Amino acid sequence: MKPEIVYTVKEHCPYCGAGKEDFIVLPPRREGLIDGPTEDNAIVTLIPAFCKKCQVAFNYQTVKQESIDEILAQGKYITTSSTNSNSGIAYEPFINKIEEYCKKDDPIVEFGCYDGFVIKELLHRGYSNLLGFEPGPYFDKSLPIKQTFFTQEGLEKGAYKAIVSRNCVQILPDLHALMKACNYGLCDDGILIFQFMSVLAVHVLQEYMFTVSFIDKLMQDHGFNIIKLEAPVRPYHYNQYFTVIAQKSDELLEKPLNRPLKPYFSEKERLEIFNEAQEALIAPTFADSVRERLHGFFAKHQQDEIVIYGTGGASFSLLKEIGDLSSYKLKFVDGDKRRDGKVYIAPDGSKHQVIHSSCLKDTQVKALLFAVFDRNFKIEIEAYLKELNCQIADYFYIGG
């Protein structure tokens, strides 16, 4: 049964509680209710906004939480999964960051484990003291993961060297409870390793869209200092992901360790990043040069079958730029076996059956669209296509 779409509009900022008079409401955006193919889906209208007081971005108009809970409870949400993909290369930078800061026997907590890939890989690399929290049903139950939400009540006080999470913080409704739990669970020398998606990634499951400057504020508000920011490109929203490593300041320690609370960005820098992010969310999703290449690719292959490799948020964004797809012959493939046979709803409302990418074995493809943003995913797909002996005559990738 198709999920019932019931919208709700926020009266207050979900972080600081400011009222509508402090909102900067941005243009509406059409997005998929579920990020990827499934039995049921729909196109929804989200309206992002910024809070002028705390500078956080959030979904001002979104789908009611009850509808989202129904989707998650029924297991309809199928996100990108390295366990069900090929090499897991896109997870490497995050896992390597954990290795950089944590010893093999350090107690580490991950929340938002999804299918358990990070914990599974850490176990494979020799880590022995791991604990995960994931309310969904997707992970292998033999892994040290509790099928529940991450809360302070589930932690031992001061017991953990690191609390880590990848692309999960933005879906949590109560950031204050999150930071309180992290403070409670971390030892004095403990660290947070959080990966975030760009502020430009707007999705129905998200409560927030984060700028790097807001994360600095979030940490400062709760007594943490950012000790390292992994976001090499400026403006910062051009990074698809950014990673923050943070540590308790003296404000949270019974015995000070010469760690005064210190912001990572100045107030001037925070305001600059805030303004840049607003402009980016209003601007077209892609640069003019990318849009020109994309339209040129589709025009060139008007008479050919175009293979769309990838059926997540990237494909939706790219095809939204094309508009009406009725004049094109499209074939949607995905490396995730769970998506095989599912239905993908494109931005124009057309429906397409997804086929597992093994269908490309020993074939010659005239045109292929790499429907991914992360270059690591593209590298992973290219390796798999080579393994399949699939010859590609022409392709489009956003990165050239």
C-alpha positions in Angstrom: 0.0 0.0 0.0 1.4 3.4 -1.0 2.4 5.5 2.1 -0.1 8.3 2.9 1.6 11.6 2.3 0.7 14.0 5.1 2.6 17.3 5.3 3.5 19.3 8.3 5.0 22.8 8.7 7.3 23.7 11.6 6.3 26.6 13.9 9.7 26.7 15.6 13.3 26.0 14.8 14.0 22.4 15.8 17.3 23.3 17.3 17.0 26.7 19.1 13.2 27.1 19.3 13.1 30.4 17.4 9.7 31.3 15.8 8.8 31.7 12.1 9.7 35.3 12.1 13.4 34.2 12.3 13.1 31.7 9.4 14.6 32.3 5.9 12.2 30.1 3.8 13.7 28.9 0.6 12.1 27.7 -2.7 10.2 24.3 -2.7 12.0 21.2 -3.9 10.6 18.0 -5.4 12.2 14.9 -4.0 11.5 11.2 -3.8 9.6 10.2 -0.6 12.0 7.2 -0.4 15.5 7.6 -1.6 15.7 4.7 -4.1 13.4 2.1 -5.6 10.8 0.2 -3.6 7.4 -1.3 -3.9 5.7 2.1 -3.1 7.0 5.6 -3.6 5.9 9.1 -4.3 7.2 12.5 -5.3 7.0 15.0 -2.4 7.5 18.7 -2.0 9.9 19.8 0.7 10.6 23.4 1.7 13.9 24.0 3.3 14.6 27.0 5.6 17.4 28.5 7.6 17.1 29.8 11.2 18.6 33.3 11.4 19.3 32.9 15.1 21.3 29.7 15.2 22.0 29.4 11.4 20.8 25.8 11.1 19.0 24.6 8.0 16.0 22.2 8.3 12.9 21.0 6.4 10.3 23.7 7.1 7.6 21.8 5.2 8.1 18.1 5.3 6.2 14.8 5.7 4.7 14.1 9.1 6.9 11.9 11.3 4.2 9.2 11.5 4.5 8.7 7.7 8.3 8.4 8.0 8.1 6.0 10.9 5.8 3.8 8.8 8.3 3.7 5.9 11.1 2.8 8.3 9.1 0.2 10.2 8.1 -1.6 7.0 11.7 -1.8 5.8 10.9 0.1 2.6 13.8 2.5 2.9 16.7 1.0 1.0 19.7 3.3 1.2 23.2 2.8 -0.3 24.9 -0.2 1.2 28.4 -1.4 0.8 27.5 -4.8 2.2 25.3 -5.3 -0.8 27.5 -3.6 -3.3 31.0 -4.5 -4.3 34.1 -3.3 -2.5 32.8 -0.8 0.0 35.3 1.8 -1.2 33.1 4.7 -0.4 33.3 3.8 3.3 37.1 3.8 3.3 37.7 7.4 4.3 35.4 7.2 7.3 36.8 3.8 8.5 40.3 5.0 7.9 39.6 8.0 10.1 38.5 5.7 12.9 41.8 3.7 12.5 43.8 6.9 12.7 42.4 7.9 16.1 41.6 4.6 17.7 43.6 1.6 18.9 42.4 -2.0 18.2 41.1 -2.5 21.7 39.6 0.9 22.3 35.9 0.8 23.1 34.0 2.3 20.2 30.3 3.1 19.8 28.7 3.6 16.4 25.1 4.8 16.0 23.1 4.7 12.8 24.8 1.5 11.7 22.2 0.7 9.0 23.4 -2.6 7.6 26.4 -2.9 9.9 29.1 -2.4 7.3 31.3 -0.2 9.4 31.3 -2.5 12.4 31.8 -5.5 10.2 34.8 -3.9 8.6 36.3 -2.8 11.9 36.0 -6.3 13.2 37.7 -7.6 10.1 40.5 -5.1 10.8 41.1 -6.4 14.3 38.9 -4.1 16.4 37.5 -6.1 19.4 35.5 -3.7 21.6 32.6 -2.4 19.5 29.0 -1.5 20.2 26.4 -0.4 17.6 22.9 1.1 17.8 20.5 0.8 14.9 16.7 0.8 15.2 16.2 -0.6 11.7 16.1 -4.3 10.7 18.9 -4.4 8.0 22.0 -5.6 9.9 23.3 -9.1 10.5 22.1 -10.0 14.0 25.4 -11.7 14.8 27.1 -8.3 14.9 27.5 -6.4 18.2 24.7 -4.1 17.3 21.6 -3.4 19.5 18.4 -2.9 17.5 17.4 0.2 19.3 17.9 4.0 19.2 21.1 5.6 20.5 20.3 7.1 23.9 22.2 8.0 27.1 20.4 5.2 28.9 22.1 2.6 26.6 25.6 3.8 27.5 28.0 3.3 30.4 29.3 6.5 31.9 32.7 7.6 30.6 33.4 4.1 29.1 34.1 4.9 25.4 37.1 6.1 23.5 35.1 7.1 20.5 31.5 7.6 19.4 31.2 7.6 15.6 28.5 8.0 13.1 28.3 8.4 9.3 25.5 10.5 7.7 23.1 9.9 10.6 23.2 13.0 12.8 21.1 15.0 10.4 18.1 12.7 10.8 18.0 12.9 14.6 15.2 15.3 16.0 16.9 16.2 19.3 20.5 17.3 18.9 20.7 18.4 22.5 19.9 14.9 23.7 22.5 13.5 21.3 25.3 15.7 22.6 24.3 15.0 26.2 24.6 11.3 25.5 27.9 11.7 23.8 29.3 13.7 26.8 28.0 11.0 29.2 29.5 8.1 27.3 32.9 9.4 26.3 35.9 9.2 28.5 37.9 12.4 29.1 40.2 11.6 26.2 37.4 10.4 24.1 36.5 11.8 20.6 33.6 12.2 18.3 34.0 11.2 14.6 31.0 12.3 12.7 30.6 12.4 8.9 27.9 14.7 7.5 26.4 15.2 4.1 26.5 18.6 2.4 23.9 21.2 3.3 22.7 20.8 -0.3 21.5 17.3 0.3 17.8 17.7 1.1 15.7 14.6 1.9 12.5 13.8 3.6 14.1 11.6 6.3 16.4 14.5 7.4 15.5 16.8 10.2 18.4 19.1 9.4 20.9 20.1 6.7 24.2 21.1 8.2 26.8 23.7 7.3 30.3 23.2 8.8 29.8 26.4 10.8 26.6 25.2 12.4 28.4 22.0 13.5 31.0 24.2 15.1 28.2 26.0 17.0 26.6 22.6 17.9 29.9 21.4 19.4 30.5 24.7 21.2 27.0 24.8 22.6 27.6 21.4 24.3 31.2 21.9 25.5 33.1 20.2 22.7 35.9 21.6 20.5 36.5 20.6 16.9 40.0 19.4 16.7 40.0 18.6 13.0 37.7 19.4 10.0 38.0 17.2 6.9 36.4 19.4 4.2 39.1 20.3 1.7 37.0 22.4 -0.7 35.8 25.9 -0.1 33.0 26.9 -0.3 32.4 24.1 2.1 29.0 23.1 0.7 30.9 21.9 -2.5 32.1 18.9 -0.4 29.6 16.1 -0.8 30.6 14.9 2.7 32.6 16.5 5.5 34.0 14.9 8.6 34.4 16.4 12.1 36.6 15.1 14.9 35.7 16.7 18.2 36.8 16.4 21.8 35.5 17.5 25.2 36.7 20.9 26.4 37.6 21.7 30.0 34.0 22.8 30.5 33.0 19.1 30.6 35.9 17.8 32.6 36.2 17.5 36.4 39.9 17.9 36.1 40.9 20.5 33.4 43.4 19.3 30.8 44.2 22.7 29.3 41.4 22.5 26.7 39.6 25.8 26.9 36.4 26.0 24.9 37.4 27.5 21.6 35.4 28.0 18.4 36.8 26.6 15.1 35.3 29.5 13.1 35.2 33.2 13.9 31.8 34.9 13.9 32.7 36.6 10.6 33.5 33.2 9.0 30.3 31.7 10.4 28.3 34.4 8.8 30.1 34.0 5.4 29.5 30.3 5.4 25.8 30.9 6.4 25.3 33.3 3.5 27.1 31.0 1.0 24.9 28.1 2.0 21.7 30.1 1.5 22.8 31.1 -2.0 23.8 27.6 -2.9 20.4 26.1 -1.9 18.6 28.7 -4.0 20.9 28.3 -7.0 20.4 25.5 -9.6 21.6 22.1 -8.3 24.4 21.9 -10.9 26.8 24.4 -12.4 26.0 25.7 -15.9 28.9 23.7 -17.4 27.6 20.4 -15.8 24.0 21.1 -17.0 25.2 21.8 -20.5 27.2 18.5 -20.6 24.3 16.6 -19.2 21.7 17.9 -21.7 24.3 17.4 -24.5 24.8 13.8 -23.4 21.1 13.0 -23.5 20.6 14.8 -26.9 23.5 12.9 -28.4 22.0 9.6 -27.4 18.3 10.4 -28.1 18.1 7.3 -30.3 20.2 5.0 -28.1 19.4 3.1 -24.9 20.9 5.0 -22.0 21.8 2.9 -19.0 21.2 4.7 -15.7 23.6 3.1 -13.2 22.4 4.0 -9.7 18.9 4.5 -8.4 19.4 6.8 -5.3 19.3 10.5 -4.7 22.0 11.3 -7.3 19.9 9.8 -10.2 16.9 11.7 -9.0 18.8 15.0 -9.0 20.4 14.4 -12.4 17.1 13.3 -14.1 15.2 16.2 -12.5 17.5 18.4 -14.6 16.4 16.6 -17.8 12.7 16.9 -17.1 10.4 14.9 -19.3 11.9 11.4 -19.9 9.3 10.0 -22.2 11.4 10.5 -25.4 14.3 8.5 -24.1 15.0 4.8 -23.9 16.3 4.3 -20.4 17.5 1.2 -18.5 17.9 1.5 -14.8 20.5 -0.8 -13.1 21.9 -1.0 -9.6 24.6 -3.0 -7.9 22.5 -3.6 -4.8 20.7 -6.9 -5.2 17.9 -5.8 -2.9 16.9 -3.2 -5.5 16.5 -5.8 -8.3 12.9 -5.9 -9.5 11.9 -2.9 -7.5 10.2 0.2 -9.1 12.1 3.5 -9.5 9.9 6.6 -9.7 11.7 9.3 -11.7 11.3 13.0 -11.0 8.8 13.3 -13.9 6.6 10.6 -12.3 7.5 7.9 -14.7 8.0 4.4 -13.3 10.9 2.1 -14.3 11.8 -1.4 -13.2 15.3 -1.8 -11.7 17.6 -4.6 -12.9 20.6 -5.8 -11.1 23.8 -4.7 -12.8 24.9 -8.2 -13.5 22.6 -7.9 -16.6 25.5 -5.9 -18.2 27.8 -8.9 -18.3 29.5 -9.3 -21.7 27.5 -6.4 -23.2 28.4 -3.3 -25.1 26.7 -0.2 -23.8 26.4 2.9 -26.1 25.6 5.3 -23.3 25.9 5.1 -19.5 25.0 7.6 -16.9 27.0 7.3 -13.6 24.2 8.3 -11.3 26.4 8.8 -8.3 28.1 11.9 -6.9 30.9 10.3 -4.9 33.9 9.6 -7.1 34.7 6.5 -4.9 31.3 5.1 -6.0 32.2 5.7 -9.6 35.5 3.9 -9.2 33.7 1.0 -7.5 31.2 0.8 -10.4 34.0 1.0 -13.0 35.8 -1.9 -11.4 32.6 -4.0 -11.4 31.9 -3.2 -15.0 35.4 -4.3 -15.9 34.8 -7.6 -14.0 31.6 -8.0 -16.0 33.4 -7.5 -19.3 31.0 -4.6 -20.1 32.3 -2.2 -22.7 31.1 1.4 -22.4 31.3 3.5 -25.6 30.2 6.8 -24.0 29.4 7.9 -20.4 28.4 10.9 -18.3 29.7 11.6 -14.8 29.2 14.8 -13.0 32.9 15.1 -12.2 33.9 14.8 -15.9 
